[in-house]
Amino acid sequence: MIPDVNRTILFELVKALAAPRLLVQLLLALPQDMQQSELEHLVEYVASETSPSDIRFFLDVWWEVMKHEEEQEDATVAMFSALIRQHGCESSLDDGLQPPKRFKGDPGSLNAPPAATSLLGALIEGLKQTYRSISLPRMRCYALANLAELLSVFTELEPEGSPLPVAEYLDRVSSVVSLWTSDAESQFHLRELDEKVKEAERSVSLLSVTKLSCEELFVGLDFLCSLLRAWGEELQDTLNSSEELCYESYRFVDTLTIFKKNLVCFSETRDLGEDEARVVLELTQITKDFLKEINTSLKSKDVDTSLVSSVAMTIIEQKLDRHVEMCSIFASEKTWAFSKGWVDCLVKNKALFQKPELVLKLLETLVSFAVSCQDQEGRGLQMQVTEAIVECYAGLSLTDKNEVLSGVLASWGGSGLSLHLQVVMEGFQEDLNVTFNQITKSVSDRGLTRAVASVARLMLLYPKATVKQVCNLAVVNLGAHQFLAQILCSFPALSFPETRDDPGGPRSLVVRCLEEAVWGRLSTVREEEQFLEFLAFLLQPGSAASLVSPAEVTKAFVLPYLKSDSAQIELSLRILSKVLGIPSCSEEHWVKSCHPFPLLLSLCKLLDGYTKYWQQPTDQSFPSLETKDRILNILCQLCEVVRPEAAPSPELWVQSLAWLHRKVASLDWTVGLRLKKLYGDHFKNEVPATLFEICTLPGDEWTSQPLPAYGPGSGLLAWMECCCVSTALRETMLTLLTVNVDNPEEVNLFSKGFLVALIQVLPWCSHSEWKRLTHVVENLLQRQVLHVPYTLEYVQYMPLLNLRPFACSLQFSVLFLRGFQLLCSSSCSTWLPAEAWLHVVQLYCGSLTDLLGSIKSTAGPPSPLTDDGTSTQEASFVCIQMFCHLLHVAAMLPDEGYGEPLVVVALEILSQYEMFSGADTSPSNALRRANERHFLESIADNVSDKALRRTLLQKLSKLGARSAGEPA
């Protein structure tokens, strides 16, 4: 059982101990139905024989009730609460008579007014009973402040919305602390700063757990109105004449100002009855009139900056209410920064600043200080604070680190902190080298997280230097490029566009670093390959976001270098080919932003240059013929993606096409044919008039143009050049070709003209173009439109074999031989420069390799006899003929120096011959092989190229050795 308590003794004890907070805690630990009755006992006690100390005690209790927070209970209150819950209503607090106050009189016997309907209502009722005893201006301010705050916060007047802004919150807490410090009568005057701050926080952070009823609200409003009428004029005089502002008067004016705003808002947003509206309107006017007459100096308290900073740091260090928000002000308030207390607070509470927005604010404050303070002491502080901020940054997640990095790049660009912080540069290069040496020595997926963490710190300090180092190492460190690209792609913030003046628009930091650190410095093929693979990963990093876009890569590494004399032209074209293979992320293709029509024209001009490829001056660089195929593929891809939908309007699309057509008209006529997919039906195919002589070209799609270089008899040359343009056009040309096979003279003339045209086109063909032409030859041979007689110049005896399945291959080989006989004749001896011969030989050798594959396919796996009657003997015979034709061609070539590709193919033919002849198990096999080897040796022995001759004879001798070692 809880013992009987004499309330008078209890209240006197609490008042003497100045412990209203403890009393309120005990009061509010009671069951709700008991709280009000006990508070009413207190009101009765205070209202009886009221003294100034009673008024102070009552107002203190009221103030503590409003400041009470249930979660903050001390051990004593917790025990009391548990005891109350244990005994419930058995408590005898309501039993028995109360001793008289000061042992005089009994508050229970007084004629009390009607009881209040709630705990908060009981407080208002208490003030109604005691207000006549309040004479001191300070206590009147206290009473009015309590009443106004109760009506403002614990009623429907309180507006819904966000809490007080943290800056205003700090100002109010600091003002309260300042007032208590300067007011010797305040109970908190002698308290330590942390205690003052804690209590001030409670004072400005009222929580409305319960609210007054609507009826109680208007009773309170009416009562406040009466008090302001009764005390207003006298209080105005007192407040305006006071030299020093005390806490009670400050709080009264501040609370009344807030109350007035809430009251106006309440009247505008609520549907009030006539009497209610009258009360609100009257109180609004009285409040407004009262505040109008108050000196402005009373409405705000100027607080010393050092005190405000001390209050903020106390809130942070003690982790008081809203300390997290206070960190934001602490980080950004430059007037406090770099004092000893500020630095100590940051270092001790680093964990509280591990948020991206706080790290960024600290960095801004750091840079601001570094700009204004360059002395030795300042540099020491900079270093200390930089280390603390970097530790905060290191504790962030990778996503948050990227947020910080984005902010750094937005504020200071690629130079980052190094732009203004000289201390960052001290030892940075060494740190950079050591970090990346460790990274490149331990390339592994497991080490990626650790590597990213190490690089993140360097990125913060000097992003541009760090990215440059990554780019450089990705090129020079064999095999490390993908790992380094993964590290870079862990920082999507690096896609930040630098705002430097650039004709092509802003470029990302990564592209800029690639330009400055790598581009133009690639000295080996391996470095170029690593650069391409590195760039490809940055463009398509898999699950991560790409760091560079195809458009900016094209603008940086392609568009400026699409000139035949550019040293980077070949690499630029490889880059363009790679980026065009990347799917567009939006409906509008990225190439639209890269000036597509000028880009197409540049490629067309490059193609036009190939028509004069072997006439180019030797001292003038030009992309190789191998690159021609890449240009053709790029042009084809561009014609696919540059569609009418890419143009802002149909009119602009037509204008752009007309512009391109007009520019291309001055180039070689075949260039325009390659743009047919782009032109669509806007323009016909323009070809030499002589082409119409050998083709039935429909007039709605084709038109002739006079070209002086294409005189009479050049129709086949134009036809063959059309076949080189594309696979589709080749098939069209084969379909439209008109040759009367029933007329022997016409077939002979066509075959001779075909050989001449083939030799004219051959040196200028790229590999893909030549493959298209070899398909044309194969098609015409199979259709027997092209006549290639097979002579027996390398046949010792009549072969009694079925060579029909290999007829096309044999004719092909002879056609090549006849072509080289024409090409190497005296009439053509000066036609080609020395460099062209190597290209021609390479195309020829490539065709022989394809031909050899066709023979293997026709013959099938080596066996004595295949199902269709073709035998290994026929295949061996064809290999011998090809070998002889090859050596014949080698003998006709004008100079030495083309032996390597010829040797490779010759050895390949001999190996294939060995495989087929070795599978022959006929009785005469040994004799035939001996005769064939002797024949081949005699042919090889006549080769003039010593190196080629020696290699072939060695190969043939090994064949002989194997034959001799085989059992009969």
Number of C-alpha atoms within 10 A of each C-alpha: 11 13 8 12 14 14 19 21 16 12 20 16 12 16 19 12 9 15 15 22 18 17 19 22 23 19 20 21 22 20 14 12 11 17 17 23 18 18 21 19 17 21 23 23 25 26 23 18 15 17 14 14 12 21 23 18 22 24 22 20 22 25 23 19 21 23 20 20 16 10 6 9 16 10 8 12 19 15 14 17 19 14 16 19 15 11 11 13 14 12 16 12 16 15 9 10 12 20 16 18 19 12 10 10 14 17 23 14 11 11 8 13 10 7 12 17 14 19 23 23 20 21 26 25 21 24 24 15 18 21 17 9 16 17 12 11 17 17 18 22 22 23 27 24 24 25 24 22 23 28 26 24 22 21 18 18 21 21 14 7 6 6 8 11 9 15 12 10 17 23 18 22 24 27 24 25 28 23 22 21 20 15 17 12 12 15 11 18 17 15 13 10 17 18 14 22 24 18 16 20 23 19 18 16 17 17 13 17 11 13 19 21 16 11 10 20 20 17 17 21 21 17 18 20 20 14 16 17 15 11 15 19 13 12 20 17 12 15 23 15 10 11 9 12 18 22 22 22 25 23 25 23 21 18 20 23 17 15 23 21 16 20 23 16 14 17 16 10 8 11 10 13 8 8 10 17 14 13 15 20 15 15 23 20 13 18 21 15 12 18 19 11 13 17 13 11 11 22 17 16 17 11 16 11 12 12 15 20 22 18 25 24 23 20 22 22 16 13 14 17 14 15 18 14 14 22 22 19 19 24 23 19 14 16 13 20 20 19 13 10 14 18 18 13 16 25 18 11 18 16 12 16 26 20 19 21 16 23 26 22 22 27 22 20 20 25 20 15 21 19 11 9 13 14 9 9 9 15 17 13 18 24 16 14 21 21 14 20 22 19 18 22 26 17 16 17 14 17 14 18 24 21 19 24 27 20 22 24 25 16 14 15 21 29 19 23 26 21 15 16 22 15 16 20 15 11 9 17 14 10 13 17 13 11 15 19 12 11 21 19 9 14 17 13 11 9 12 18 14 12 22 20 18 16 22 24 18 21 27 24 24 23 27 23 21 26 25 21 18 23 27 21 19 25 24 19 13 12 13 21 26 19 21 28 22 19 18 25 25 23 24 18 23 25 20 21 19 20 13 10 9 9 7 13 13 15 24 20 25 25 26 21 23 21 16 14 19 21 18 11 13 18 9 9 9 13 18 18 14 21 24 18 19 22 25 20 21 23 21 18 19 11 7 13 15 20 25 24 19 24 19 20 21 21 20 20 21 23 20 14 19 20 17 19 12 14 15 19 22 22 18 21 24 16 21 22 18 17 21 18 11 14 10 15 8 7 8 14 16 22 21 15 14 17 11 18 16 15 16 19 17 17 22 24 19 19 23 18 18 20 16 10 17 17 11 13 9 9 6 8 13 21 22 12 17 14 18 22 17 18 22 21 13 21 20 17 14 21 18 11 19 20 15 15 13 18 15 9 10 12 10 12 16 15 11 16 18 15 14 19 17 11 14 20 12 12 16 16 20 22 20 21 19 20 21 16 14 19 20 10 11 11 18 17 20 17 21 22 18 22 22 19 16 19 18 13 16 10 10 10 11 13 16 15 12 12 12 7 8 15 12 9 13 18 21 22 22 22 24 22 21 22 23 21 18 18 17 9 15 21 15 14 20 16 11 16 17 13 14 12 16 9 9 11 11 13 18 16 12 20 17 15 17 19 19 17 20 22 19 17 18 17 20 19 24 22 19 18 21 22 18 21 22 17 15 19 20 17 15 16 18 12 11 13 19 23 20 20 10 13 9 10 9 14 13 10 7 7 11 8 12 13 18 11 16 19 14 22 22 22 20 22 24 20 20 20 21 18 20 20 16 16 20 18 14 10 9 11 13 12 13 15 11 13 10 15 17 17 20 19 21 17 20 23 19 18 20 24 17 14 19 21 13 15 22 15 10 14 24 15 14 19 18 17 16 13 7 8 13 21 23 25 28 23 25 25 20 22 24 22 19 25 25 22 21 23 21 18 20 22 15 15 20 14 12 11 12 19 18 13 16 21 20 13 20 25 16 17 23 21 16 21 21 18 17 24 25 22 17 20 14 10 9 10 16 19 10 14 19 15 13 17 18 14 17 19 18 12 17 21 16 13 17 14 16 13 12 21 19 14 14 21 17 12 15 21 13 12 19 15 10 12 17 12 8 9 6 10
